[in-house]
Amino acid sequence: MIVTVANRTAARVSRAEVARIIERTFRILRRQGFGIEQGYAVSVAFVGQREAKAIASRFLKKRHAANVLSFDYGPAGELVLNPDAIRRSIPALGASFSEALRRLLIHGAVHLAGVHHERSRREARAAERLEADIERALRVRRR
């Protein structure tokens, strides 16, 4: 697995920690039967509010910046994270910035594996269970 991390913000983010979370999450997903190739490449980009809002508007037709967006390109995928939006979501998540970041990296990786929560409540519950299982395996604290 190839993981590249680009941080275009002032947020302090450990590239090694980001890569480790992504690699371990995909290892768990492969063990659970998700068809993720060993050579799958993931690009993780940390972007500012303006860029996150522009991406959400262009690709999702939404007017606000999301905390994490995922894009699957077949043999590769991309996660776009907005540290400002992550900070704003901390009260709802009941987590520190680093815990919220870990949870959102897992959430984005699960999306790249083809698991989504937008289509139905049933899919949402399945995605939530899968993410909770991965968080427990990686010892990511949940509230």
C-alpha positions as CSV (number, residue, x, y, z in Angstrom):
1,M,0.0,0.0,0.0
2,I,1.2,3.5,-0.9
3,V,0.1,6.4,1.3
4,T,1.1,9.9,0.5
5,V,0.3,12.8,2.8
6,A,0.2,16.5,1.8
7,N,-0.5,19.2,4.4
8,R,-1.4,22.6,2.9
9,T,-2.5,24.0,6.2
10,A,-0.9,25.3,9.4
11,A,-2.4,22.3,11.3
12,R,0.2,20.1,13.0
13,V,-0.3,16.7,11.6
14,S,2.0,13.7,11.9
15,R,2.4,12.3,8.4
16,A,3.7,9.0,9.8
17,E,0.6,8.6,12.1
18,V,-1.8,9.4,9.2
19,A,-0.1,6.8,7.0
20,R,-0.1,4.2,9.9
21,I,-3.9,4.7,10.5
22,I,-4.7,4.3,6.8
23,E,-2.5,1.3,6.3
24,R,-3.8,-0.5,9.4
25,T,-7.4,0.3,8.5
26,F,-7.0,-1.1,5.0
27,R,-5.3,-4.2,6.4
28,I,-8.4,-4.8,8.6
29,L,-10.8,-4.2,5.7
30,R,-8.9,-6.7,3.5
31,R,-9.1,-9.3,6.3
32,Q,-12.8,-8.7,6.5
33,G,-13.2,-9.5,2.8
34,F,-13.2,-6.0,1.2
35,G,-11.6,-6.3,-2.2
36,I,-8.8,-3.7,-1.7
37,E,-5.7,-4.5,-3.7
38,Q,-2.4,-4.7,-1.8
39,G,-1.0,-2.0,-4.2
40,Y,-3.9,0.4,-3.7
41,A,-2.5,4.0,-3.4
42,V,-4.1,6.6,-1.0
43,S,-3.4,10.2,-1.1
44,V,-4.3,12.2,2.0
45,A,-4.5,16.0,1.6
46,F,-5.1,18.5,4.4
47,V,-6.6,21.6,2.9
48,G,-7.9,25.0,4.2
49,Q,-11.5,26.1,4.5
50,R,-11.6,27.9,1.1
51,E,-10.2,24.9,-0.8
52,A,-12.4,22.4,1.1
53,K,-15.5,24.5,0.3
54,A,-14.6,24.7,-3.4
55,I,-14.1,21.0,-3.6
56,A,-17.4,20.3,-1.9
57,S,-19.2,22.7,-4.2
58,R,-17.7,21.3,-7.4
59,F,-18.0,17.6,-6.7
60,L,-20.8,17.3,-4.2
61,K,-22.9,20.4,-5.0
62,K,-22.8,21.4,-1.4
63,R,-22.2,24.9,-0.1
64,H,-20.2,24.0,3.1
65,A,-16.8,22.5,3.6
66,A,-16.9,18.9,4.9
67,N,-14.4,17.6,7.5
68,V,-13.5,14.7,5.2
69,L,-14.2,13.9,1.6
70,S,-13.3,10.6,-0.2
71,F,-12.7,10.0,-3.9
72,D,-12.1,6.5,-5.3
73,Y,-10.3,6.4,-8.6
74,G,-10.1,2.6,-9.0
75,P,-6.5,1.6,-8.3
76,A,-6.1,4.7,-6.1
77,G,-8.1,6.9,-3.7
78,E,-7.9,10.3,-2.2
79,L,-9.0,11.7,1.2
80,V,-9.4,15.4,1.6
81,L,-9.5,16.6,5.2
82,N,-10.2,20.1,6.5
83,P,-8.6,20.7,9.9
84,D,-10.9,23.7,10.5
85,A,-14.0,21.7,10.0
86,I,-12.5,18.9,12.1
87,R,-12.0,21.3,15.0
88,R,-15.6,22.5,14.7
89,S,-16.8,18.9,14.9
90,I,-14.9,18.1,18.1
91,P,-17.8,18.9,20.4
92,A,-20.2,16.6,18.5
93,L,-17.6,13.8,18.4
94,G,-16.6,14.3,22.0
95,A,-12.9,13.9,21.1
96,S,-9.6,15.7,20.9
97,F,-8.4,16.9,17.5
98,S,-6.1,13.9,17.2
99,E,-8.9,11.4,18.1
100,A,-11.3,13.1,15.7
101,L,-8.7,13.0,13.0
102,R,-8.1,9.3,13.5
103,R,-11.9,8.6,13.4
104,L,-12.3,10.6,10.2
105,L,-9.3,8.9,8.6
106,I,-11.0,5.6,9.3
107,H,-14.4,6.9,8.1
108,G,-12.8,8.1,4.8
109,A,-11.0,4.8,4.3
110,V,-14.2,2.9,4.8
111,H,-15.8,5.1,2.1
112,L,-12.9,4.2,-0.2
113,A,-13.6,0.5,0.5
114,G,-17.1,1.1,-0.9
115,V,-19.1,1.3,2.3
116,H,-21.4,4.3,2.3
117,H,-23.9,5.8,4.7
118,E,-25.8,8.3,2.5
119,R,-28.2,6.0,0.7
120,S,-30.2,4.3,3.6
121,R,-30.4,4.0,7.3
122,R,-29.5,0.4,7.0
123,E,-26.3,1.2,5.2
124,A,-25.5,3.9,7.7
125,R,-25.8,1.4,10.6
126,A,-23.6,-1.1,8.8
127,A,-21.0,1.6,8.2
128,E,-21.1,2.8,11.8
129,R,-20.6,-0.8,13.1
130,L,-17.7,-1.4,10.7
131,E,-16.0,1.9,11.8
132,A,-16.6,1.1,15.5
133,D,-14.9,-2.3,15.0
134,I,-11.9,-0.7,13.3
135,E,-11.7,2.0,15.9
136,R,-11.6,-0.7,18.7
137,A,-9.0,-2.7,16.8
138,L,-6.8,0.4,16.4
139,R,-7.6,1.5,20.0
140,V,-9.1,4.8,18.9
141,R,-11.2,6.1,21.8
142,R,-14.9,6.5,21.2
143,R,-17.1,8.6,23.5
